[in-house]
Amino acid sequence: MTEFRITHDIAKTHPDIRERLTATTIEAINESSARSADDAARILRHKLGEIGVQISESACRSAIERIRSGKQLHFEIEPAPDEE
C-alpha cells in the first residue's frame, strides 16, 4: 500500500487533512481519468498544492498508477523529524 506520510504538526494545524487529501486525490483522479499518467500526476500535484501539500511529481505518478491499477492509497501521520 502506498503511504503518504503526514507529520503531526500538519495534522494538529489541519485536523481534517486526511479527509482533504482523500477528497482532493479523488477529485484529481476523476478530472484526469482520460489523460496520461504523467498529465494526471501533474493535475494531482497541482490540486494537492492548492491545499498546501507539497509532493514530488514522481510520488504523484506512483499514486496515480496505483489507483488506476485498483490498489488503495493510505495516508499515515508520523512525527515531524524534530519530534522523534
C-alpha positions in Angstrom: 0.0 0.0 0.0 1.4 3.4 -0.9 1.6 5.7 2.1 1.6 9.5 2.2 3.2 10.4 5.5 1.8 13.5 7.2 3.6 15.0 10.2 1.9 15.6 13.5 2.5 19.3 13.1 0.3 19.4 9.9 -2.3 17.1 11.5 -2.5 19.4 14.5 -2.9 22.5 12.4 -5.3 20.9 9.9 -7.2 18.2 11.7 -9.2 17.4 8.6 -6.0 16.8 6.5 -6.8 13.1 5.8 -10.2 14.0 4.5 -8.9 16.8 2.4 -6.2 14.7 1.0 -8.6 11.9 0.1 -11.2 14.3 -1.4 -8.6 16.2 -3.4 -7.0 13.0 -4.7 -10.4 11.6 -5.8 -11.2 14.9 -7.5 -7.9 14.9 -9.3 -8.3 11.2 -10.4 -11.8 11.9 -11.7 -10.7 15.0 -13.5 -7.8 13.3 -15.2 -9.2 9.9 -15.9 -8.9 10.2 -19.7 -5.4 11.6 -19.5 -1.9 10.0 -19.5 -0.3 9.1 -16.2 2.1 12.0 -16.5 -0.7 14.5 -17.1 -2.7 13.0 -14.2 0.3 13.2 -11.9 0.7 16.9 -12.7 -3.0 17.5 -12.0 -2.8 15.7 -8.7 0.3 17.6 -7.7 -1.3 20.9 -8.6 -4.5 20.1 -6.7 -2.6 18.9 -3.6 -0.5 22.1 -3.8 -3.8 24.1 -3.6 -4.4 22.6 -0.2 -0.8 23.2 1.0 0.5 19.7 0.4 3.8 19.6 -1.4 4.6 16.3 -3.1 7.0 15.2 -5.8 5.8 14.6 -9.3 7.2 11.0 -9.2 5.2 10.3 -6.0 2.1 11.7 -7.7 2.7 9.5 -10.7 3.1 6.5 -8.4 -0.1 7.3 -6.7 -1.9 7.7 -10.0 -0.6 4.3 -11.3 -1.5 2.6 -8.0 -5.1 3.9 -8.1 -5.5 3.1 -11.8 -4.4 -0.5 -11.1 -7.1 -0.8 -8.5 -5.0 -0.5 -5.4 -5.5 1.7 -2.4 -3.6 4.7 -1.0 -3.0 5.1 2.7 -2.4 8.4 4.4 -0.4 8.0 7.6 0.5 10.6 10.2 4.1 10.4 11.5 6.1 12.5 13.9 7.9 15.5 12.4 11.7 15.0 12.3 12.3 17.1 15.4 9.7 15.2 17.4 11.5 11.9 17.1 
